[in-house]
Amino acid sequence: MIYEDLKGKTVLVTGSSSGIGAATAALFSRQGCFVGVHYFKTKAGAERTLTQVKANAEGVLLCADMRDKEQVHQMVTQVAERAGGIDILVNNAGSLIERQPFESATLDYHEDMYATNVRSVFFATQSALPYLKKSRGNIVNIGSVAGHNGGGEGSGLYAAAKAAVATETMAMAKEFAKYGIRVNSVLPGFIETRFHQRFSSAERRKKVADETPLGRNGTAEDVANAVLFLASDAASFITGDYIAVNGGLYMRA
C-alpha cells in the first residue's frame, strides 16, 4: 500500500541491519522516504538494508551504540543534517541478549537489558525531539507482547523492559501532544526473524505457529506494515496506543 503523505519524509529506523528494522526501512523507502539505516555491530547487514533502500529512495548508513548517549546524539544529528530534519523516528533497536531467569540473572545482565531496550528509546527520542517538533512528526516504538504477558522461560527481564517501553510510549504521547507529535507502538508476537532463530528452537517455533489462530508465525513485513500505518496520516488521530501483531495468539479485551 502507498501512503502519499509519507513521500519525501525522513525516517530514522534504529536497529535496521536485519529483521523488523530492515523490513521497516525497506518499506519506508518504497514510499519515497529518505531512510537512516542504523546498526551497531552488524555492518554487513545494514549495508544490505541500505542497498534495498537505495533501490527506491535515498538513505544513509549510521553506526551507534544505542546505550551511549553521545553516540546516539551524533547519529541523530548526522541523519538530520544530511536530510534536513527528521519526520519519523522508529525506535526498533533492542534484544533479548540471552535467556536468564530472574533467579540466577546477574546485575550486569539486568543493566544491559534495560540499557539496550529502554535507555536506547530515551536517548534516541530526546535527541530527535527538536527535529520532530519542527516537523510535527511522529514516533513508533517497537515493543513486544512479552511486555503484556511476562514473556517465556528466561525472558522475564526482557518482558519487563518492553513493559517499560509501553509505559514510555503513553507518557511520551501525553507530553508531546502539545507539539503535534504522535507516539505509538507496535507489539510483535512470534515473528520469524534472526531473533527467534537465535533464541527459539525449530520445535518451539512450529509449536507456536500451530497454536496461533491464523496458523502461522509472523514475518518482519507484517510488523513493518503496522509501523507504516501508524506513521502515516491514516493514523492521524491515534496516539499513545499500540497495534499487536501476533496472529491472534495473545488476545486482550
Residue, then its C-alpha position, 0 to 999 in steps of 0.5 A: m500500500i502507498y501512503e502519499d503523505l509519507k513521500g519525501k519524509t525522513v525516517l530514522v529506523t534504529g536497529s535496521s541491519s536485519g529483521i523488523g528494522a530492515a523490513t521497516a526501512a525497506l518499506f519506508s523507502r518504497q514510499g519515497c522516504f529518505v531512510g537512516v539505516h542504523y546498526f551497531k555491530t552488524k555492518a554487513g547487514a545494514e549495508r544490505t538494508l541500505t542497498q534495498v533502500k537505495a533501490n527506491a529512495e535515498g538513505v544513509l548508513l549510521c553506526a551507534d551504540m544505542r546505550d551511549k548517549e553521545q553516540v546516539h546524539q551524533m547519529v541523530t544529528q548526522v541523519a538530520e543534517r544530511a536530510g534536513g530534519i527528521d519526520i519519523l523516528v522508529n525506535n526498533a533497536g533492542s534484544l533479548i541478549e540471552r535467556q536468564p531467569f530472574e533467579s540466577a540473572t546477574l546485575d550486569y545482565h539486568e543493566d544491559m537489558y534495560a540499557t539496550n531496550v529502554r535507555s536506547v528509546f530515551f536517548a534516541t527520542q530526546s535527541a530527535l525531539p527538536y527535529l520532530k517538533k519542527s516537523r510535527g512528526n511522529i514516533v513508533n516504538i517497537g515493543s513486544v507482547a512479552g511486555h503484556n504477558g511476562g514473556g517465556e522461560g528466561s525472558g522475564l527481564y526482557a518482558a519487563a523492559k518492553a513493559a517499560v517501553a509501553t509505559e514510555t510510549m503513553a507518557m511520551a504521547k501525553e507530553f508531546a501532544k502539545y507539539g503535534i507529535r504522535v507516539n505509538s507502538v507496535l507489539p510483535g508476537f512470534i515473528e520469524t526473524r534472526f531473533h527467534q532463530r537465535f533464541s527459539s528452537a525449530e520445535r518451539r517455533k512450529k509449536v507456536a505457529d500451530e497454536t496461533p489462530l491464523g496458523r502461522n508465525g509472523t514475518a518482519e513485513d507484517v510488523a513493518n506494515a503496522v509501523l507504516f500505518l501508524a506513521s502515516d496520516a491514516a493514523s492521524f488521530i491515534t496516539g499513545d496506543y499500540i497495534a499487536v501483531n501476533g496472529g491472534l495468539y495473545m488476545r486482550a479485551 
